[in-house]
Amino acid sequence: MNLTGVFAPLPTPFDDRDQVDLARLRAALPHWIASPLAGFVVLGTNGEAGLMDDDECDAVVEAVRGLVPRGRTLIVGTGRESTGAAIRAANRAAALGADAVLVRTPAVFKSRMTSEALMAHYQAVADASPVPVLLYNFAAATGVNLLPEAVAALAAHPNIAGIKESGSDIGQIADLVAMTPDDFLVLSGSGTTFNAAMAAGVAGGILAVSGLLPAACVRIFELSRQQRYQEAAAWQRHILPLARMVTTGYGVPGLKAALALTGIDAGLPRQPLLPAPEAAVTALRAALAIFEEAAV
C-alpha cells in the first residue's frame, strides 16, 4: 500500500431528494481513476461523512472499492465521536476493502479532548483496526488540536501509519516531520500551502483541490521531490485561487460546483449545506479560466 503522493478526498454525490447517489459516484470515478493521483479518500470532510449514517457510508465504500483497482490506495474516513463507534467503523471499512482508515479527532466534548484523552482514543482504535490508521487533525473545523508531542508518542504504535494535518501552520507541520520517525508519514491537508508543506518534509497531501486539478497537484509533489522548488512554487501560485475557493471560500458546495463546471457531476451537497450561489459559480468559472491560461 502506497501512502506517499497526492490523494483526492472524493465528494459524495446527493440527489435532489437528498439521498446518496451511487450512480453519480460510479459515473464520476473513472475520471479520477484515470488521473495520476496516488489514491483516494472517501468519507472525509469533503465527502460530507458527518452528514451520513453508517449504512450510507458502507454503501459508498463498497461502490468505490468496486471500481478503484487494488493497486490504488483507498483510504476511508472512520472518525466518530465515541471510541467504540470509531472502532466499529474501522472494522466495517476494512471488511469492505479499505487499505487504511482516516480517523479525525472527536470534537463534541472539545474542552475535554486533552492530549491524554486523544492518545487513549487513537491507541484503542489502532489496537482494534485491521488496517493501518491515519490520524486526522483539522483544528479549524473541530476546535481540537492534536499536538505534535502527542503525535510523536502515537507514532510509536505499529498500526498508526501517519497523520493528515489540515492546518496551514508550517511550523506545526515541520514539528510533526521532525518529531516522528521516517516511516511515519505526514500528509498535508491544505492545498493553499502544499508547496511549503512539501519543503517542510511531508510525504504528500490529501487535498480537496486535487479532485479538481489532479495533474497540477501531482506536479507540485513531483517538482518538490526533485527539489525544483521554484517551479513547484509557480504551480502553487497557479492553483492557489481555486484551492482557496473550494476550501475556506465556498467549501464543499464550491467544490461540487467547480467539478460540475469541468464536466464532473458530483451531485448536490446534503442539507443543511446549500448549493453554491450563482455568484460563487461565476467566480469559480473565472478562476478555472485563469488557471487554464496560466498553466499553459
N, C-alpha and C positions, 0 to 999 in steps of 0.2 A: 504493500500500500504506500502510495506517494502522498506525503503531506507537505511537500515543498512546491511552491509555484503560486499561481493565481487561481482562486476558486470563486465561482459566482454563486451568491446566495439567491436562489431562484424564487420568484414570486409565486404565490398560489393564486390561480385564477378563480374568481367567483362569478356566477351568472347573474342575470337580472332578478332572480328570486333569492339572491344572497346565499346560494348553495355552492359548495366546491365543484368546480367544473373540470373534471378529469379529462374530458375530451379536448378542451382547450390546452390543458397542460401537455397532453401527449402530442398535440399538433405543434406546440412551440418547442418541445425538447430537441428535435433534430437540429434546429438552428444552433443551439448551444453545444450539442454533441459534436457538430462539425467544426467548432471553433478550436483554437489552440489552448483552451483552458485546461488546467491540470485536473479539475474535478468540479464538483458541485455541492452546494449546501441546500438542503430543503428544511423547511420548518424553522427557519431562523426568524429574526426580527422582520426582515424583508419578506418572509413567507407568511407573515401575519399569524404565526403559530399561537400567539397569545389570545387570538380571537377564535380558536378552533377547539373542538372537543377531540378526545382520544381516537374515536372511530374515524373521524375525518383525517386526522394526522396519519393513522396507519394506512388508510387508502391512498394518500399521497405518496408515502414511502414505497408502497407496493407498485404503484403506477410508474414512478420514476425509476426504480430499480429494474423494472421490466424492460426499460429502453436503454438505460445507461450501461454500456459494456463493463464487464467486470474489471477490465484494465484501467478504468477511470474511477477515481476515488469519489465515493458518495458519503458525505457527512450529513448526519441527521441531528437537528436541534431537539434535545430532550430535556431542556430545562423545565423544572416545575417548582412550585413554592415549597412543597414538602420533600424531604429527602426520600421518603418511601415512594412517592409518585415519580420522582426523577429516576429512581432505580427501576421501577416498572416500565417507564417509558424507554429507558435504555435497553432493557431486555426485549421489548417488543420491536424496537428499531433493529436490533441485531438479528432477531429472528427473521425480519423482512429483508435483510441483506445490507444493512448499513455497514460501512467499513470502519466508521468511527462515529462518536456522538459528541455534540457540542452542547455544553451544559452551562447556561447563564446563571449568574448569581441570583439566589432568591432575594426578593425585594419588598414584600408586603410589610414585614417587620424590620424595615431597614435600620432602625436605630439599634436593633439587637444583632445585626449582622456584623459582629466583630470578626477579626481575623481568626480567632479560635473557633467561632461558630462556622465560618465558611470552610475552614480547613477540615473540620469534622464532617461537614456535609460532603465535600468533594472526596474525602478519603472513603467514606461509606459508599458513595456512588461508584468510585473506581474499583473498590473491592468487589462489587457485585456485577459490574458491567462485563459482558462477554467480549466487548470490543474496546479499543483504546478510547480514552476520554480526552477531550479538549476543553479546557477551562474557557469561560466566556465572560469577559469583563466589559461592561458597557455602562459606565457610571453616569453618563449624560442621560440615559434612558431610565436606569434603575435607581439612581441615587445611592448606589452601593459601589465602593471602590475596592477591588481585590488588590491589596498592596503587594509590591514586589517581594517583600520579605516573606509573606505568606505563600506566594507563588514559588519562591525558591525552596521552601520546605516541601510543598506539594510535588515539586519536580522530582523528588526522590522516589515517589511512588512508581512502581514499574508499569502501571496501567494508565498513567497520566502522560500523554504524549506531547502536550503543548498548550498554548493559550491563544485565543483570538483577543487582542487588545484593540477595542474600537475607539479609544481616546486618541486625541491628536497631540498629547503631551510627549514630545520626543524624548524628554528627559526620563519619563517613566518607562518608555519603550526601551531606551538604552539600558536602564537599570535591569529590566526583565532579561534582556540579552546577556548582560554581564553577570548576573547573579544566578543564572541557571546553566546546567550542563549543555554541551554542544548538541547532544541528541534530543534536547528539549526544544521544540520548535515554537518560536514566537511569530505569530501571524498578525499583520496589520489589518485592522478593520476599517480604516479611513482612506478613502480614495483621494481625499484632498491633500494628504500628506504622505502618500505611498512612497514617493521618491526619497523623502527624508528618512522614512522608516527603513527603507532598504539600505540606505547609507549607514543607519544605526545598527544594522546586522540582522534584520528579520529574515525569516525563511520564505516569505511570500505574503500573500494577502487574501482575505475574504472580503471582497469589495463590491458594494452594490452597483457601482458604475461599470464593473466588469461584465455584468449581464447585458449592458447596453453597448459597451465599447471593449469587447474581449481582446481583440488584437492589439489595441493601444495599451491596455493594461499589461498584457503579456510582454509587450515591447519594453515597457519601463522596467519590468522584472529582469528581462534578459540583458538589457543595457547596463543595469546596475550590477548584475552579477559579473559582467565583463569589466566593471569599473570605468565604464564610459558615462561618467556622471553628468557631463554637460548635455550629452544627447538625451539621457534619461530625463534631465530637468526640462528640456524642451518639450518632450512628450507630456510631462506632468503639467506644464502650462497649457497644453492643448486640451487636456481632459478636465482641467480644474473647474471651469464654469459648469459643465454638466455634472461633475461629481458633487458639487455643492447643491445643484438644483434637485438631484434625486436623493439627497440625504437631508441636510438641515433646511434646504429651501422648500421643497414640496413633498418630501418624504415618499412613502410607498405609492400614494396616488400619482405623484410626479413620475416615479419610475415606470409605472404601468402606462401612463400617458406617453412618455418618451419611447417606450418599446412599441406602442401602437403606431407612432409616427415613423418607425423604421420597419413596419410591416409585421411585427410580432404581436399577436393577440394574447395578452396576459390577463384579459378579463377585467372585471371591476374590483375595486377594493371592497372589503367587507365592512358593513356598518359596525361601529359608528363612524368609520372613515368615510369621507365623501370623495367622489371623483374629483380629479384636478379641475379647477375652474378654467374657463376659456382663456383668461389672461395668462395662466400658467402654461397652457398648451401653446399659446403664441410665443411665449418666452422660450420654451423648450425647442420649438421648431426653429427659431432663430439661432439658438445655441448649437443645435445639430448642424445647421448650415455653416456656421462659422467654424465648427470643428472640422467638417469635411474640407473646407477651404484651407485651413491651417495645416491639416495632416497630409495634404497632397505632397 
